[in-house]
Amino acid sequence: MAPKKVFNLADKLRMLKLKDADKEEEKVIDPYTVKVRKFHSEMNDRDLQEIMQAYGPISRCRVPMDQE
């Protein structure tokens, strides 16, 4: 019997972060995707989503954070 794989949250978060980093530089083909740059450093996902909802429904909003 194979040993049961243990879920490791830290590994999962690391994997998702790498996946997002890979996609950060991808060209966007989706005509419904908007990339916003040079906004306030304290802006978070919720703040950006609230602002952008004035222009239509938002299905996903993500503010990438730089590692310092």
N, C-alpha and C positions, 0 to 999 in steps of 0.2 A: 504494500500500500504506500503511495506517495505521501510525503509529509504535507500537511495542510499549509498553504501559503498564508502568512500573516500580513494583514493590511498595515502598511506603514504610512501615516499621514504625511510625514516629512518628505518621504520619497515621492509620494503622489503630487504634493505641492511643487517639488523641485521639477518633476517631469512636466507639469502644466506650465510652469514658468518658462522652461526651455522651449516648449511648443509655441507659446505666445511670442517669445523672442525670435524664433524662426519665422513666424508669420509677420512680424513687424516690418520686415524689409520686402515682403512679397508685394508685387504690383496688384492692385485691386482691380478686378474685372467686373465686379458687381456694381452696377450703376446706382445702387441705392446706398452705397457706403460713402461716408464722409469722413475725411481725416482732418482733424483740427489741430493746429499747432500754435505755439506761443501764447498760451493762456496763463492765468495766474497760477503760481506754484502750489497754492493750497486748494486748487480745484480738485474735486473728487468725482467719481462716476455719477453719483446722484445729482450733484450740482449741474454737471454738463447735460445730463438727461433732462432735467427740468428746463434748462434753457432751450434745448433743441426741440422739445415737444411742441413749442410754438409753431414749428414748421411742419409738423406731422407726427404720426405715431413712430415710436422708437422701439425696436425689437431688442437691441443690445447696445450698451454703451460702456466703453472701457477707457480709462485714463491711465496710460502707462507711466510707471514711476521709475525715474532714474535711480540707479544704485550709486550712492555716494561713498 
